[in-house]
Amino acid sequence: MTDTVVLPAADAMTEADIDPTLDLVAEIDRLRREKNAIILAHYYQDGEIQDLADFVGDSLDLSRKAAATDADMIVFCGVRFMGEVAKILSPGKIVVIPDAEAGCSLEESCRPEPFAAFRAKHPDHIAVTYINCSADIKALSDVIVTSSNAEVIVNALPKDKPILFAPDRHLGGYIARKTGREMTLWPGSCLIHEQFSEKELVKLKVRHPNALVAAHPECPEAVVAHADYVGSTKGILDYVVKTDAAEFIIATEPHIIHQMTKAAPHKTFIPAPFADGACASCADCPFMARNTLEKIYLAMANAAPALTVPEELRVRALKPLERMLEMSASVPMSTGSK
């Protein structure tokens, strides 16, 4: 697997060098101006990181917004594959991530060598790959999808062609059910969405009979079956803000509730439960949680950890991303469904 992360130099500033009295937000703002930087925060980041970002959103939307700016540096507060996408779309910009170890269980579950072998066993299949994967996997794919456009993309593919879907089996299964397409699924899953409990969700619905359930399609089928709305993180946010209901159960990483509360403070948002006895913060993504204000400050000051994608790999990974954007532009987007 290609190593795309350049670590800080041996003499770079570390957390031990940070003055504990330093106003980190003010210093981050100073570096933002000095380095002509733009800060991106995924919806799954802590609220304090979301609040200092220039843009908050889903991964691809953030990378596209950053590419459209004249910023010299992109600070991507998310996980590694998101920074890679930003670098693929903005090769001339410096792209840094706060923590080099902020990975993704979906990315880790799908490595280039076994995925290449998976493709080789099904030479007549179209490889449709969820954006939550490495640049290497993107380069081995025919078209990339997001949770918001996967149904549209799959419906637009030739009907006589079977499909390989990787790396999330739950998203792939959901799209297969929605489209009726034949799919061979890679056996990956998100370690957070995988753990939402149908049993505990039913109990929660009994206690909150007027609450509507909004779920991400990375959730298991049994959980999705109880949802009033299924869609991307942005789709879920739009749904709860625009829908007249006053109470919602949210089956995705709970930091999105920070944006929901800001947009609709008069409504109640309840995180969907894990199994009985799970800790209150168990649904927090541990990879996203690696990012802190201290690490954002250091990444900007050190210009590292930085993402670097070899040009040959970048071009190959860009091709299926561009195909996705072309196909999405030609068909009205799906925003979610029951």
C-alpha positions in Angstrom: 0.0 0.0 0.0 1.4 3.4 -1.0 2.5 5.5 2.0 1.0 8.9 1.3 1.8 10.6 4.7 4.9 12.7 5.2 5.6 13.0 8.9 7.0 16.1 10.7 10.8 16.6 10.6 12.8 15.3 13.6 13.3 18.8 14.9 9.6 19.9 14.4 7.6 21.3 17.2 5.7 18.8 19.4 2.9 19.0 21.9 5.5 19.2 24.6 6.7 22.5 23.1 3.3 24.2 23.3 3.0 26.8 26.0 0.0 25.7 28.1 -1.2 29.3 28.4 -1.3 29.7 24.6 -4.7 30.7 23.1 -4.8 27.9 20.5 -7.8 29.2 18.6 -6.1 32.6 18.2 -2.9 30.9 17.1 -4.7 28.7 14.6 -6.4 31.8 13.2 -3.0 33.6 13.0 -1.5 30.6 11.1 -4.6 30.5 8.9 -3.9 34.0 7.7 -0.1 33.7 7.5 -0.2 30.5 5.5 -3.2 31.3 3.5 -4.8 28.1 4.9 -8.3 26.8 4.8 -9.6 24.5 7.6 -12.0 21.7 6.7 -13.9 19.7 9.4 -15.9 16.6 8.9 -19.3 16.4 10.6 -17.8 13.7 12.9 -15.3 16.0 14.5 -15.7 17.5 18.0 -17.8 20.6 18.1 -14.9 22.9 19.0 -13.1 21.8 15.8 -16.3 22.2 13.7 -16.7 25.8 15.0 -13.3 27.0 14.0 -13.4 25.4 10.5 -14.0 27.4 7.3 -16.2 24.6 6.0 -18.0 21.7 7.8 -19.4 18.8 5.8 -19.0 15.4 4.2 -15.6 14.4 2.9 -16.0 14.9 -0.9 -17.9 18.1 -0.6 -15.2 19.5 1.6 -12.4 18.6 -0.9 -14.3 20.1 -3.8 -14.9 23.4 -1.8 -11.2 23.5 -0.9 -10.2 23.0 -4.5 -12.3 25.9 -5.6 -10.4 28.3 -3.2 -7.1 30.1 -3.7 -5.8 28.6 -0.4 -2.2 27.5 -0.4 -2.7 25.0 2.5 -5.6 22.7 3.2 -6.0 21.5 6.8 -8.3 18.5 6.7 -9.7 17.6 10.1 -11.1 14.2 9.4 -9.3 10.9 8.6 -6.4 10.0 6.2 -8.4 9.0 3.1 -10.2 12.4 3.2 -6.9 14.2 3.1 -5.9 12.0 0.2 -9.0 13.0 -1.8 -8.2 16.7 -1.1 -4.7 16.1 -2.4 -5.9 14.2 -5.5 -8.3 17.2 -6.4 -5.7 19.9 -5.4 -2.3 18.6 -6.2 -0.7 22.1 -6.1 -1.8 22.8 -2.6 -0.2 21.6 0.7 -2.6 19.2 2.4 -2.0 18.5 6.1 -3.9 16.3 8.6 -3.7 16.8 12.4 -2.9 13.1 13.1 -1.1 10.7 10.8 -2.7 7.8 12.6 -6.3 9.0 11.9 -7.3 6.1 9.7 -10.7 4.4 8.9 -11.9 0.9 9.6 -13.3 0.7 6.0 -10.0 1.8 4.5 -8.1 -0.7 6.7 -10.4 -3.5 5.7 -9.7 -3.2 2.0 -6.0 -3.4 1.0 -4.7 -3.1 -2.6 -3.3 -6.7 -3.0 -6.5 -8.6 -1.9 -8.7 -6.1 -3.6 -6.8 -6.6 -6.9 -7.2 -10.3 -6.5 -10.9 -9.8 -5.8 -11.2 -7.8 -9.1 -9.2 -10.5 -11.0 -11.7 -13.2 -9.9 -14.6 -11.2 -11.4 -13.2 -9.7 -14.6 -16.6 -9.0 -16.2 -17.8 -6.9 -13.1 -17.8 -3.2 -12.8 -15.9 -2.2 -9.7 -18.0 0.4 -7.7 -16.1 1.7 -4.7 -17.2 3.8 -1.8 -15.1 6.9 -1.3 -14.0 5.6 2.2 -10.9 3.9 0.8 -7.3 4.6 0.0 -5.9 6.2 -3.1 -4.6 2.8 -4.1 -8.1 1.3 -4.0 -9.6 4.2 -5.9 -7.0 3.6 -8.7 -8.1 0.0 -9.0 -11.8 1.0 -9.3 -14.1 1.9 -12.2 -16.2 4.5 -10.5 -16.2 6.0 -7.0 -19.5 6.6 -5.1 -20.6 8.5 -1.9 -23.4 7.5 0.3 -25.5 10.3 -1.3 -25.0 9.4 -4.9 -24.4 5.6 -4.8 -28.0 4.7 -5.8 -27.9 7.2 -8.7 -24.5 5.9 -10.0 -25.5 2.2 -9.8 -28.8 2.8 -11.5 -26.9 4.6 -14.4 -24.5 1.6 -15.0 -25.1 -0.8 -17.8 -27.9 -3.2 -16.8 -26.2 -6.3 -18.3 -23.1 -5.8 -16.1 -22.7 -7.3 -12.6 -21.2 -5.1 -10.0 -18.4 -5.5 -7.4 -19.0 -3.2 -4.4 -16.4 -2.3 -1.8 -15.5 -1.8 0.9 -18.8 -1.4 3.0 -21.0 -4.4 2.8 -23.9 -2.6 4.5 -24.0 0.3 2.1 -23.5 -2.1 -0.8 -26.4 -4.3 0.5 -28.6 -1.2 0.9 -27.9 -0.1 -2.7 -28.5 -3.6 -4.0 -31.9 -3.7 -2.3 -32.8 -0.2 -3.6 -31.7 -0.8 -7.2 -32.3 -4.6 -7.6 -28.8 -4.9 -9.1 -26.7 -8.0 -8.8 -23.7 -7.2 -6.5 -20.8 -9.0 -5.1 -19.9 -7.3 -1.8 -16.5 -6.8 -0.2 -16.9 -7.8 3.5 -15.9 -4.5 5.1 -17.9 -2.4 7.5 -17.6 0.8 9.6 -16.7 -0.1 13.2 -19.2 2.5 14.5 -22.2 2.0 12.3 -21.8 -1.8 12.5 -22.5 -1.6 16.3 -25.9 0.1 16.4 -28.3 -2.3 18.0 -31.7 -3.1 16.5 -32.9 -4.4 19.9 -31.9 -1.2 21.8 -33.2 1.0 19.0 -36.7 -0.6 19.3 -36.6 0.0 23.0 -35.7 3.6 22.4 -38.5 4.0 19.9 -41.0 2.7 22.5 -39.8 5.3 25.0 -40.0 8.0 22.3 -43.0 7.1 20.2 -43.1 10.4 18.3 -39.4 10.4 17.4 -38.4 9.8 13.7 -35.4 7.6 13.0 -32.7 8.9 10.6 -30.0 6.4 9.7 -26.8 6.2 7.6 -26.8 3.4 5.1 -23.5 2.1 6.6 -25.8 0.7 9.4 -26.8 -2.9 9.3 -30.0 -3.8 7.4 -31.9 -4.6 10.6 -31.3 -1.0 11.9 -32.0 0.6 8.5 -35.3 -1.2 8.4 -36.6 0.9 11.3 -35.5 4.2 9.8 -37.9 6.9 8.5 -35.1 8.3 6.5 -31.9 6.7 5.1 -29.2 8.9 3.7 -25.7 10.5 3.9 -24.6 12.5 6.9 -25.5 15.8 5.0 -28.8 14.2 3.9 -29.6 13.3 7.5 -28.8 16.9 8.6 -31.1 18.4 5.9 -33.9 15.9 6.7 -34.0 16.7 10.5 -33.9 20.4 9.9 -36.6 20.5 7.2 -39.0 17.9 8.6 -41.7 19.2 10.9 -41.1 16.5 13.6 -39.7 17.8 16.9 -37.8 14.6 18.0 -35.3 12.4 16.1 -33.2 9.4 16.8 -29.9 9.7 14.9 -28.2 6.5 13.8 -24.8 7.7 12.7 -21.7 9.1 14.5 -23.2 11.5 17.1 -21.0 14.6 16.5 -23.3 15.5 13.6 -25.8 16.4 16.4 -23.6 19.5 17.0 -24.7 20.9 13.6 -28.3 19.8 14.1 -28.6 21.6 17.4 -27.1 24.8 15.8 -29.5 24.6 12.9 -32.6 23.6 14.8 -32.2 24.4 18.6 -35.9 23.8 19.3 -35.7 20.2 18.3 -34.5 17.1 20.3 -31.8 14.8 18.9 -31.2 11.4 20.5 -28.1 9.3 19.5 -29.1 5.8 18.4 -28.0 3.1 20.9 -25.3 0.4 20.8 -25.8 -2.8 22.7 -27.1 -2.7 26.3 -24.4 -1.5 28.6 -22.3 0.3 26.0 -20.6 3.5 27.2 -22.0 6.9 26.5 -19.2 7.7 24.1 -18.9 4.3 22.4 -20.5 5.7 19.2 -17.7 8.3 18.8 -15.4 7.5 16.0 -12.0 6.8 17.6 -10.1 7.8 14.5 -11.9 11.2 14.2 -11.3 11.7 18.0 -7.5 11.6 17.4 -7.7 15.2 16.1 -7.4 18.0 18.6 -6.8 21.7 18.6 -3.2 21.1 19.7 -2.6 18.8 16.7 -4.3 21.2 14.3 -2.0 24.0 15.5 1.1 21.7 15.1 0.1 20.5 11.7 -0.2 24.1 10.5 3.0 25.2 12.2 5.0 22.2 10.9 3.2 21.8 7.6 3.0 18.2 8.5 1.8 15.4 8.7 1.3 16.2 5.0 -0.3 14.2 2.2 1.6 13.4 -0.9 0.1 11.2 -3.6 2.6 10.1 -6.4 1.4 11.7 -9.7 0.9 8.4 -11.5 -1.3 7.1 -8.6 -3.1 10.5 -8.3 -4.0 10.4 -12.0 -5.3 6.8 -11.8 -7.3 7.6 -8.6 -8.7 10.8 -10.1 -10.2 9.0 -13.1 -13.0 7.1 -11.2 -13.6 10.2 -9.1 -14.2 12.2 -12.3 -16.4 9.5 -13.7 -18.5 9.7 -10.6 -18.8 13.5 -10.9 -19.8 13.3 -14.5 -22.4 10.6 -13.9 -23.8 12.5 -10.8 -24.1 15.7 -12.9 -26.1 14.0 -15.6 -28.8 12.5 -13.2 -30.8 14.2 -10.5 -29.4 13.3 -7.1 -31.1 11.0 -4.6 -31.4 12.6 -1.1 -32.4 9.5 0.8 -35.4 7.3 1.3 -37.5 5.1 3.7 
